[in-house]
């Protein structure tokens, strides 16, 4: 905003004969004096002295000192002592307002007139303070309940994570057991195949030599090996079923683990 003042406007203003009417000599306040000139209207209805008004407003916007601010700081330091460091801002402002109000009665409380209005205001202040205490109590109860719920949720989450990890360990252990069982199963199948081959060769040799005893032994060995193979096939089917079930559980567990990591 430009604060350039038109010289002609300033000279014209000096010719105004308003001082006597305003009673300048009677000690009129400076803001009231200049406000009178800023309210004057020109021939077209606008401000009569627009440039001068802008300069005066710019001057009034400047601080004349920081005594008022320093005074408030001094009062606050007297109230907010080391023993009252937990005092709320609302209480500090209230006590400052009381101190300012007591200035009208020379800082003497016994001079304050106890009127009906004062009693009404005191009752209202007391009711407001009680409502504040109830509201604060309710907020503390809600905060405590929220904290309890958060702790319970956190405990449940940790328990669920623990159970989840234990389930993963069990599945991993089961998978390792199945791998070991499949390895043993393949070794047994290989051994049974060798016995079956040996019994078949022995039977053929006994038939060629006509040895009845060797034929009976070879026949018994073949039957025993075939029964063993049947049991192994049944056990293999069970291992296949367990393997499929375990793999499905592991896939679900791994999917859940990825989802948990994304959430975290």
C-alpha angles and dihedrals in degrees: 000000000000116000096192110139121214107237092213090051090051092049091048090052091053089060092059111113097210102115096082092049093049094048096235090170089058091066104264114185116259095236090052091049095053094039088061091059093043090055094054114111128219128224093277095047098259127113111301093216107027097158094047090047091055092050092048092049090050090051093048090052090064116095115246091205144315098252093116092051092047090049091055090049090051092051091047092051090052091052100036099060128163089269092055102047091125092059113128123237090244092056092046092052090048093053091047089052090052091050091050091048092051090059088076089061098043090258090292112129094194089065093061108106113235100224131170089254091053091050091049091051090048091052090048091049091049092049090048091051092049090050089050091052092049091048091048091048091051091048091051091049091049091048091050092048091048090050091049091050091048091050091048091048091048091049091049090048092051090047091050091049090050092050090046092053091047090051089052091051091049092050091048091049090049091050091052090049091051091050090051091047091050091051091051090045092054090049091051091048090051091049091047090050090053091049091048092050091047092048091048092051091046091051092050091049092047091050090052093050093039093231104158094193093054089046091054092046092048091047092051090048091051093050092047091048092049091050089049091050090051091053090047091051090052091048090048091055090052090050091050091051092048090046092053091047093047093048090051091050091048092051090051091047093050091048090051090048092053091049091051091050092051091051092049 
